[in-house]
Amino acid sequence: MKVFATSDLHGNLDRLDPKDCDLILIAGDVAPLDGFSDEDVRRQVAWMNDVFAPWCEKYAGSAIRLIPGNHDLFAEKPDLLAEVRWAKNTRMLIDEEDEVMGLSIYGTPWVPKINGRWAFESKYREQLGEKFAAIPMREDILLTHTPPRIRHKKIDVSIERNTPHLGSLELTDAILAREPRFVFCGHIHTGDHNPLVVTNHDGSETIAWNVSRLNEDYRICYEPFILEL
């Protein structure tokens, strides 16, 4: 099986071509966002229906699984989410599990608090802990928007802007306890994109990748990651 993973498209599908891949994963911030008004958020729904769904249909032979990110404000509003017309091969996971071709996949969109304006921000660390504690044991693939925060690793540090660590310690704790095989995340656009091996409490290993596609100026910077299973 060939798995194609990317994140943080922000409406940019240019040259994004997962041809011949069996499973396409997108770890949040899928739609463009021009502002925070109701009209701006409704335009996200129009983009999902008029641009994203036809793109998904081009890859009808692939299974597409995605989560929303903090920019995907429409996904936090049940009435707007219900207006999205998904392609038959596509499913958005919001604290949900799915199985594709024998692989278990769990998706969760939550991120540490930014400023209170964004989607799926957790105001309290306890809430993040509760959300991530719901991750099933030993999933094959965990899709998260936030990266984990791990000492001396830069998966959650914007290298371009030399930020502090911006990932979630609660996610790190959940990974160590829940022992997924693979984690794909995004959110921090120019975090280290090299695979990060995490040794869990039981001695098993989880491999995590930041697969954001754009840089901090929202220009294409990284190629999607392809995993052969």
Secondary structure, 3 states (H helix, E strand, C coil): CEEEEEECCCCCCCCCCCCCCCEEEEECCCCCCCCCCHHHHHHHHHHHHHHHHHHHHCCCCCEEEEECCCCCHHHHCHHHHCCCCCCCCEEECCCEEEEECCEEEEEECCEECCCCCCCCEECCHHHHHHHHHCCCCCCCEEEECCCECCCCCCCCCCCCCCCCCCCEHHHHHHHHHHCCCEEEECCCCCCCCCCEEEECCCCCEEEEEECECECCCCCECCCCEEEEC
